[in-house]
Amino acid sequence: MRRAVEVRLPDGAASAAAWAEIQTVAPAIEDGRDLRVVGRDGSVLPIKVLRAGKGALASFVFEARPGPLHVYFGNANAKPAPDWDPPAGVILETFARPDGPADNWNQVRRLFDSGPKSFGRILRKNVFDGANPLGPSTDFLSRYKAVLRIPAKGRYRFATVSDDASFLFVDGAKVCEWPGWHGAGEGNRGKFHGDVELGPGPHRLEYFHVQGEGESVAEAAWIPPGQDRPQVIPPEAFEPVLPAKVGVLEGENGPLPDEMGWRIEAHVSAGPFAAVEVSFKARDRGRLARWRWDFGDGSTDEGAEVSHLFLGEGLRTVRLAGRGGRGEIPETVRSVEVHRDWAQIREAPEGRGEAYRKALARRDLAREDGRALETLFRIAVSYHQESAAASAAAEALRRPADVPEARRLPFFFDAGMLLQDMPGQETRVEEAFARAREAATGGGERARADLHLAGFLIHARSNGAESEKLLASIPPGDLDAADRRLRTIFRGDAAAMRKDRTGAEARYREAGVETPGEDAAARLRRSARLQAAQDYLRRGETEAAREAVRQVEWEDPMERLGLDTGLLLAEIHVARGDLLRAEAAARRILAANPDAARTPEALFLLARILDRAKRTPEADAVRADLLRRFPYSEEAAKSGARR
């Protein structure tokens, strides 16, 4: 197969470096070694493949000459083209960083010579990058090969600015360096520089960069003759690479059907999970048509130019069909490599994150696979879209076999942790922890799932008996220190539920105080946090209020028996609409405080909770108990007036 490529050469030029990007189709070879540019006389022209691969657009630089040119591909017996360094442009290649020091050039050269995995090559305007445009932006190597166009003889000063090690060479000689692990700030004024005499004409520049953790910076600067301060070497200082115009796809029998083009636009991510926006364009060769796209994930769209948000990275099959004035246009099927935009530093593009979140919320989840459901879940959690996350988790629980086996434990466990704080999701919480337990391969993983299910049974189901059985079955040695303490606290909660205050106190004492200190300081922290929780509650900031109370209870588990803390927590749950947790909190403090000064308040609150849950007979029974036991309390008067 082939495509015509057309390059407009400068007047009088016999050749020039040119760049083209084409869409190849099967049987093209993934590493691009089959790409050949052929001149009008049949000669094979020099070529440098930048990027190729299944589902990727092939990108390459070649030596353009006058006359018609064609790029051929699909020869299964092709051997790699001879290595060629173009006499123009700035070509960046990045690699995964191997382990090793970077304190001098010999050490860095060994890193590059060790055969690290290449992320690919790309044309850049100059040596000025704040991210790896081809892969992850931490723990990578960069090598820039460029050709400078020096206008006049003179002494040129070059400088490097980088985060971590960098070395700059001109015509094979090292001019300046900044080795080791460091930030970029110290080099901003050209501190790490060197001088070289250059004559007019082309000169090869190479820049090597080693990036560890943290932000990435790679910058080649200079001070040409006649200037007094360093500046980034501008794009116009490099020999230009000419753009090539690409023609239609041709087979042995002539032009092939209309095809598509695509481009990675941006992504929104949460750690290793990403939703990627890809724009598509039908290359309609001058005829009117109606186009229909099928993105291979259950989503479709119509139009000559569309964009789609893929849930997850990887190879996707995209189909394009059309209908024109002469009937159906043959379907085009392409494999598209979907990956995040490596040049994008933020987890969401500026000004588009909200649009992405809305688009994710509108997905038809029944059509998504398990991998896509977890991607949606993770991104929704990261951007506090709990409703969308819950919907993704619910769909995954409906068909758990669709979730990749290796991802079931973390996905379902985290789904359980999220759903347990959402009113109305009680059944799914138990199912999520059960699925996580099924997927566990070790005792520690099962123990964590059982631990949090036990806590849920106490605090949302008021089921202390079942929780105690579950807690007793967990080997303490399968938990880390924090979870062992939580297990002890939950056992105290279960004891309080069955009105065993003495047993609850014993468990809480066993758990101990998390941040021991002077009694006065502890009282002050407690008072400040409870006051903050009340203020948050008055402002309707229920999550912040709940977190403040949780801090009090975690620091000193004895607070879980106190009416001040318990009543406030129950009120917070009521404000959140979580009536099951509110009821469980009220019943627990009543079981532990059957005859305290504020017990009437707890009884009155429990009756109010049951009323809101439309459990009127139970609410009336609680009010009757309040009137019988505390007939002269203010709460009894309120209850009597209500009756």
C-alpha positions in Angstrom: 0.0 0.0 0.0 1.1 3.6 -0.5 0.2 7.2 -0.1 1.5 10.2 -2.2 3.4 12.8 -0.3 4.0 16.3 -1.6 6.6 18.7 -0.3 7.1 22.3 -1.5 10.9 22.7 -1.6 12.5 26.1 -1.4 13.4 27.7 -4.7 16.5 26.1 -6.2 16.8 23.4 -3.4 17.6 19.9 -4.5 16.5 18.3 -1.3 15.2 19.2 2.2 14.2 17.4 5.4 10.4 17.0 5.6 7.9 15.5 8.1 4.8 13.5 7.5 2.2 11.8 9.6 0.1 9.1 8.0 -2.4 6.5 9.0 -1.3 3.0 8.2 -3.5 0.0 8.0 -2.9 -3.7 8.1 -0.6 -5.3 7.0 1.7 -2.4 8.2 4.4 -3.5 10.6 4.1 -2.1 14.1 7.6 -0.9 14.5 7.5 1.0 11.2 10.5 -0.7 9.6 8.4 -1.2 6.5 8.0 2.5 5.8 9.8 3.6 2.7 9.7 6.9 0.8 10.4 6.4 -2.9 11.4 9.2 -5.3 10.2 9.7 -8.9 13.2 7.8 -10.2 12.4 4.8 -8.0 15.2 5.6 -5.5 14.6 4.9 -1.8 15.1 8.1 0.2 16.6 8.4 3.7 14.0 8.2 6.5 13.8 8.5 10.2 10.8 6.8 11.8 9.7 8.8 14.8 6.6 6.8 15.9 4.6 3.9 14.7 2.7 1.0 16.1 -0.6 -0.7 16.0 -3.3 1.9 16.5 -0.9 4.8 16.2 -0.4 7.3 13.4 3.0 6.7 11.8 5.2 9.8 12.0 8.5 10.2 10.2 11.1 12.6 8.8 12.5 12.0 5.3 14.7 13.5 2.7 12.3 15.2 0.2 13.3 15.7 -3.4 11.6 17.3 -6.4 8.9 15.4 -8.2 6.2 13.0 -7.1 7.0 11.0 -4.0 5.2 8.0 -2.4 5.5 6.4 1.0 5.1 2.6 0.9 4.2 0.3 3.8 3.0 -3.3 4.4 6.0 -5.3 3.1 6.3 -8.1 5.7 9.9 -8.8 4.6 11.1 -5.3 5.0 14.3 -4.7 7.0 14.9 -1.6 9.0 16.1 1.4 7.0 19.7 2.6 7.4 20.1 4.9 10.4 19.9 8.6 9.3 20.1 11.8 11.3 18.1 14.5 9.5 20.0 17.7 8.8 17.2 19.8 10.3 14.7 20.0 13.2 14.7 19.0 16.8 14.0 15.3 17.5 13.3 14.2 21.0 13.4 10.6 22.1 12.5 9.6 25.7 13.2 6.4 27.6 12.3 4.7 30.9 15.0 5.6 33.4 17.1 2.6 34.6 18.5 2.6 38.1 21.8 4.3 38.5 23.5 7.5 39.6 23.7 10.7 37.4 26.6 12.6 39.0 28.7 12.9 35.9 28.6 12.3 32.2 30.1 8.9 32.2 27.4 7.7 34.6 24.6 9.3 32.5 26.1 7.9 29.3 25.9 4.4 30.8 22.2 5.0 31.6 21.5 5.8 27.9 23.8 3.0 26.6 22.1 0.3 28.8 19.3 -0.1 26.3 16.4 1.4 28.2 12.8 1.1 26.9 12.0 3.8 24.4 8.8 5.7 24.7 9.2 6.9 21.1 10.4 10.0 19.2 8.7 13.2 18.4 9.5 16.5 16.7 9.8 19.5 19.0 10.1 23.2 18.2 13.1 23.6 20.5 14.6 22.2 23.7 12.1 23.5 26.2 9.9 20.9 27.9 8.2 20.7 31.3 6.9 17.2 30.9 7.6 14.0 29.0 5.3 14.3 25.8 5.6 10.5 25.2 5.2 8.9 28.5 5.2 9.4 32.3 6.8 12.6 33.5 8.9 11.0 36.3 11.8 8.6 36.1 12.6 9.0 32.4 15.5 10.0 30.1 15.4 12.5 27.3 17.7 12.9 24.3 17.3 15.8 21.9 19.1 15.7 18.5 18.9 19.0 16.7 20.5 21.1 14.0 21.3 24.8 14.8 21.5 27.3 12.0 24.2 29.8 13.0 23.9 33.1 11.1 27.4 34.5 11.8 30.8 33.6 13.2 31.2 34.4 16.9 31.4 33.2 20.5 28.2 31.6 21.7 27.4 30.9 25.3 25.1 27.9 26.0 23.4 27.1 29.3 21.3 24.3 30.7 18.3 24.6 33.0 16.9 21.4 34.3 15.3 19.4 37.1 18.0 16.8 37.7 20.9 16.0 35.5 21.5 17.6 32.0 24.4 17.8 29.5 24.6 19.9 26.3 26.9 19.1 23.4 27.6 21.1 20.2 29.2 19.2 17.3 30.1 16.3 19.6 31.9 18.4 22.2 30.4 18.9 25.7 29.8 22.6 26.3 27.9 22.7 29.6 26.5 20.4 32.2 24.5 20.3 35.4 24.8 16.8 36.9 23.1 15.2 39.9 19.7 15.3 41.4 18.4 18.9 41.9 15.6 21.4 41.2 15.7 23.9 38.4 15.7 27.2 40.3 19.4 27.6 40.7 20.0 27.5 37.0 17.4 30.1 35.9 20.0 32.9 35.2 22.3 30.7 33.2 24.6 29.7 36.0 25.5 26.3 34.3 27.0 27.5 31.0 29.9 27.1 28.6 31.3 29.0 25.6 32.1 27.8 22.1 33.3 29.5 18.9 31.0 28.7 16.0 31.1 29.6 12.3 28.1 30.3 10.1 26.0 27.3 8.9 24.5 24.2 10.5 25.8 22.8 13.7 24.5 19.7 15.5 23.3 20.1 19.1 22.6 17.2 21.5 20.9 17.6 24.9 20.7 14.8 27.4 18.4 14.9 30.4 17.8 12.6 33.4 14.6 13.1 35.3 13.8 11.4 38.7 10.9 12.3 40.9 9.2 15.7 41.0 8.5 18.2 38.3 10.4 17.9 35.0 12.3 20.7 33.4 14.6 20.5 30.4 15.7 23.7 28.8 18.6 24.6 26.4 19.4 28.4 26.5 22.0 30.5 24.9 23.5 34.0 24.7 24.4 34.7 21.0 26.9 37.5 20.1 25.4 40.9 20.8 23.2 39.8 23.6 23.8 40.0 27.4 21.4 37.6 29.0 20.4 34.0 28.4 17.2 33.1 26.6 15.7 29.8 25.6 17.1 28.9 22.2 14.1 29.9 19.9 12.5 27.6 17.3 13.7 29.9 14.5 17.4 29.2 15.5 17.0 25.6 14.3 17.1 24.3 10.7 13.4 23.9 9.7 11.6 20.7 8.8 9.1 21.1 6.0 5.6 19.8 6.3 4.4 17.2 3.8 0.9 17.0 2.3 -0.3 13.4 2.4 -2.5 11.9 -0.3 -5.2 9.2 -0.3 -4.6 5.6 0.6 -3.9 3.5 -2.5 -3.8 -0.3 -3.0 -2.9 -2.4 -6.0 -6.2 -1.6 -7.7 -6.2 2.1 -7.0 -7.6 4.4 -4.2 -9.2 2.7 -1.2 -12.4 3.8 0.6 -12.5 7.0 2.6 -10.9 6.7 5.9 -10.6 8.4 9.3 -8.1 10.4 11.1 -7.8 11.0 14.9 -5.9 12.9 17.5 -5.5 12.7 21.3 -6.9 15.9 22.7 -6.7 15.7 26.5 -7.5 13.4 29.4 -8.9 13.5 33.0 -7.3 11.1 35.3 -7.1 9.7 38.9 -3.7 8.0 39.4 -3.4 5.2 36.9 -7.0 5.6 35.7 -7.8 7.9 32.8 -10.6 9.0 30.6 -9.2 10.2 27.3 -10.7 12.5 24.8 -10.0 11.6 21.2 -11.2 13.7 18.2 -12.0 12.0 14.9 -12.4 13.3 11.4 -13.8 11.5 8.4 -11.6 12.3 5.4 -14.4 13.0 3.0 -12.8 13.4 -0.4 -15.0 16.1 -1.7 -18.4 14.3 -1.6 -21.3 15.0 0.7 -22.0 12.2 3.2 -23.6 11.4 6.4 -21.1 9.6 8.7 -21.8 7.3 11.7 -19.1 6.3 14.2 -19.0 3.3 16.4 -16.3 3.6 19.1 -16.3 0.0 20.2 -17.5 0.7 23.8 -21.2 0.9 23.1 -21.2 4.6 22.2 -21.9 6.0 18.7 -21.9 9.4 17.2 -22.7 11.1 13.8 -20.9 13.8 11.8 -17.8 14.3 9.8 -15.9 15.6 12.9 -16.7 14.2 16.4 -14.9 13.7 19.7 -15.3 10.8 22.2 -14.3 10.2 25.8 -12.9 6.7 26.2 -12.9 5.2 29.7 -9.5 3.7 30.0 -6.4 3.5 27.8 -5.5 0.8 25.3 -6.2 -0.3 21.8 -9.8 0.4 20.6 -11.6 -0.7 17.4 -13.4 2.3 15.8 -15.7 1.9 12.8 -16.8 4.5 10.4 -19.7 4.1 8.0 -21.3 6.6 5.7 -23.9 7.2 3.1 -23.5 9.6 0.2 -25.3 10.6 -2.9 -24.4 7.4 -4.5 -25.4 5.1 -1.7 -23.5 3.4 1.1 -19.8 4.2 1.6 -17.8 1.1 2.5 -17.1 0.8 6.2 -13.7 1.7 7.5 -12.4 -0.1 10.6 -9.3 1.1 12.5 -7.4 0.2 15.6 -6.8 3.3 17.7 -4.2 3.5 20.4 -5.9 5.5 23.2 -3.6 7.0 25.7 -3.4 10.1 27.9 -2.0 13.3 26.5 1.5 13.0 27.9 2.2 16.7 27.4 -0.7 17.5 29.8 0.7 18.0 33.3 -2.6 18.4 35.2 -5.0 15.6 35.9 -7.7 17.5 34.1 -7.2 20.1 31.3 -7.8 23.7 32.2 -11.4 24.7 31.9 -12.7 21.3 30.7 -12.8 19.2 33.9 -16.4 20.0 34.7 -17.5 19.2 31.1 -15.7 15.8 31.4 -17.4 15.0 34.7 -20.8 15.8 33.2 -20.1 13.6 30.2 -19.0 10.8 32.5 -22.2 11.1 34.5 -24.3 10.6 31.3 -22.6 7.3 30.3 -24.8 4.3 29.6 -23.2 2.1 32.2 -25.0 -1.0 31.0 -22.8 -0.9 27.9 -19.5 -0.4 29.7 -17.1 -3.3 30.5 -15.6 -3.9 33.9 -12.4 -2.0 33.2 -14.4 1.1 32.1 -16.6 0.9 35.2 -13.7 1.0 37.5 -12.1 3.9 35.6 -15.4 5.9 35.9 -15.6 4.9 39.6 -12.0 6.1 40.4 -12.3 9.4 38.5 -15.7 10.1 40.0 -14.4 9.5 43.5 -11.4 11.7 42.8 -13.6 14.6 41.8 -16.2 14.1 44.5 -18.9 12.9 42.2 -20.2 10.3 44.7 -23.4 9.7 42.9 -21.6 8.8 39.6 -19.2 6.6 41.5 -22.0 4.8 43.3 -23.7 4.1 39.9 -20.5 2.6 38.5 -20.1 0.4 41.6 -23.7 -0.7 41.4 -23.4 -1.7 37.8 -20.1 -3.6 38.5 -21.9 -5.4 41.4 -24.6 -6.4 39.0 -22.1 -8.2 36.8 -19.0 -8.8 38.8 -17.5 -11.3 36.4 -16.9 -8.4 33.9 -14.4 -6.8 36.3 -10.9 -8.1 35.6 -10.0 -10.7 38.2 -6.9 -8.8 39.4 -9.0 -5.7 40.0 -11.9 -7.2 41.9 -10.5 -6.9 45.4 -9.4 -3.3 45.3 -12.5 -2.2 43.3 -15.1 -3.9 45.4 -13.4 -3.1 48.7 -13.2 0.6 47.8 -16.8 0.5 46.5 -17.9 -0.8 49.9 -16.0 1.9 51.7 -17.6 4.6 49.6 -21.1 3.1 49.6 -21.2 2.6 53.4 -21.3 6.4 53.8 -24.2 6.8 51.4 -27.8 6.5 52.6 -29.8 3.9 50.8 -26.9 1.8 49.7 -26.9 -0.7 52.6 -27.6 -3.8 50.6 -24.9 -3.0 48.1 -22.4 -2.3 50.9 -22.7 -5.9 52.2 -22.5 -7.2 48.6 -19.4 -5.2 47.8 -17.5 -6.4 50.9 -18.6 -10.0 50.2 -17.3 -9.7 46.6 -14.0 -8.2 48.0 -13.7 -11.2 50.4 -14.3 -13.6 47.5 -11.5 -12.0 45.5 -9.0 -11.9 48.4 -6.1 -14.2 48.0 -4.6 -13.8 51.5 -5.8 -13.7 55.1 -5.0 -10.0 55.5 -7.2 -9.0 52.6 -10.2 -11.0 53.9 -9.6 -9.7 57.4 -9.9 -6.0 56.2 -13.1 -6.7 54.3 -14.6 -8.5 57.3 -13.5 -5.7 59.6 -15.2 -3.0 57.7 -18.3 -5.1 57.1 -18.5 -5.7 60.9 -18.3 -1.9 61.5 -21.0 -1.4 58.9 -23.3 -3.9 60.6 -23.0 -2.1 63.9 -23.3 1.5 62.7 -25.8 1.1 59.9 -27.6 -2.1 60.6 -27.7 -2.0 64.4 -26.7 -5.6 64.2 -24.2 -6.0 67.1 -24.6 -9.7 67.4 -23.7 -10.6 63.9 -20.9 -8.0 64.0 -19.4 -9.6 67.1 -19.3 -13.0 65.4 -17.5 -11.5 62.5 -15.0 -9.6 64.6 -14.3 -12.7 66.7 -13.5 -14.7 63.5 -10.8 -12.2 62.4 -7.3 -13.3 63.4 -5.6 -10.1 64.9 -2.4 -11.1 63.3 -3.9 -10.6 59.8 -4.4 -6.9 60.5 -1.9 -4.0 60.8 -1.7 -2.0 64.0 -4.3 0.6 63.0 -6.8 -2.0 62.0 -6.2 -4.1 65.1 -7.1 -1.0 67.1 -10.2 -0.4 65.0 -11.2 -4.1 65.6 -11.0 -3.5 69.3 -13.0 -0.4 69.1 -15.7 -2.1 67.0 -15.9 -4.9 69.7 -16.5 -2.2 72.2 -19.3 -0.7 70.0 -20.9 -4.1 69.8 -20.7 -4.5 73.6 -22.4 -1.1 74.0 -25.2 -2.2 71.6 -26.1 -5.1 73.9 -26.0 -2.8 76.9 -22.7 -4.1 78.3 -21.2 -0.8 79.2 -18.6 -2.4 81.4 -17.5 -4.6 78.5 -17.4 -1.6 76.1 -15.3 0.4 78.5 -12.8 -2.5 78.8 -12.5 -2.7 75.0 -12.0 1.0 74.7 -9.4 1.0 77.4 -7.6 -1.8 75.6 -7.6 0.3 72.4 -6.0 3.1 74.3 -5.9 6.8 73.6 -4.4 7.6 70.2 -2.7 10.9 71.1 -2.0 10.8 74.9 -1.2 14.1 76.5 -2.0 16.3 79.4 -5.6 16.1 80.5 -6.1 19.8 80.1 -4.8 19.7 76.5 -6.9 16.7 75.6 -10.0 18.4 77.0 -9.2 21.5 75.0 -8.9 19.5 71.8 -12.1 17.7 72.5 -14.0 20.9 73.2 -12.6 22.7 70.1 -13.5 19.8 67.8 -17.0 19.3 69.1 -17.6 23.1 68.8 -16.3 23.0 65.3 -18.6 20.1 64.5 -21.6 22.0 65.8 -20.6 25.0 63.7 -20.2 22.9 60.6 -23.6 21.3 61.3 -25.3 24.7 61.6 -23.9 25.7 58.2 -25.0 22.5 56.6 -21.4 21.2 56.1 -22.3 17.7 57.3 -19.2 15.9 56.0 -16.8 18.3 57.9 -19.0 18.0 61.0 -18.9 14.2 60.9 -15.1 14.2 60.4 -14.6 16.4 63.5 -16.6 14.0 65.7 -14.8 11.0 64.2 -11.5 12.6 65.2 -12.7 13.0 68.8 -13.9 9.3 68.9 -10.7 8.0 67.3 -8.4 9.9 69.7 -10.3 8.6 72.8 -12.7 5.7 72.2 -14.4 6.4 75.5 -16.1 9.3 73.8 -18.2 6.7 71.9 -20.2 6.2 75.2 -20.7 9.9 75.8 -24.1 11.5 75.3 -22.5 14.8 74.1 -20.6 13.1 71.3 -23.2 10.5 70.5 -26.2 12.9 70.3 -24.2 15.3 68.0 -23.2 12.4 65.7 -26.8 11.2 65.5 -27.9 14.7 64.6 -25.2 14.9 61.9 -26.5 11.6 60.4 -30.1 13.0 60.4 -28.9 16.1 58.6 -27.2 13.8 56.0 -30.4 11.8 55.5 -28.7 8.7 56.8 -31.4 7.5 59.1 -30.1 4.0 59.7 -26.8 5.3 61.0 -28.6 8.0 63.0 -30.8 5.3 64.6 -27.8 3.0 65.3 -26.0 5.9 67.0 -29.0 6.8 69.1 -29.6 3.2 70.2 -26.0 2.7 71.1 -25.8 5.7 73.4 -29.1 4.8 74.9 -27.9 1.2 75.6 -24.8 2.6 77.3 -26.6 5.5 79.1 -30.0 4.2 80.2 -30.6 6.7 83.0 -28.3 9.7 82.4 -29.2 13.4 82.5 -29.4 13.6 78.7 -31.1 10.3 78.2 -34.5 12.0 77.5 -32.9 13.9 74.7 -31.6 10.7 73.2 -35.1 9.1 73.4 -36.7 12.1 71.9 -34.1 12.1 69.1 -34.7 8.4 68.4 -38.4 8.9 68.2 -37.9 11.8 65.7 -35.6 9.5 63.6 -38.2 6.8 63.5 -40.9 9.3 62.5 -38.8 10.4 59.6 -38.3 6.8 58.6 -42.1 6.4 58.6 -41.9 3.8 61.4 -44.7 5.4 63.4 -45.5 2.5 65.7 -41.9 2.2 66.8 -41.7 5.9 67.3 -44.8 5.9 69.4 -43.3 3.1 71.6 -40.2 5.2 72.2 -42.3 8.2 73.1 -44.3 6.1 75.5 -41.1 4.9 77.2 -39.9 8.5 77.5 -43.2 9.6 79.1 -43.1 6.7 81.5 -39.5 7.0 82.6 -39.0 10.7 82.4 -42.4 12.3 82.8 -41.2 15.7 84.0 -38.5 16.2 81.4 -38.7 18.9 78.7 -38.6 16.2 76.1 -41.6 14.4 77.7 -43.6 17.6 77.5 -42.7 18.0 73.8 -43.7 14.3 73.2 -47.0 14.7 75.2 -47.9 17.8 73.2 -47.2 15.9 70.0 -49.4 13.1 71.1 
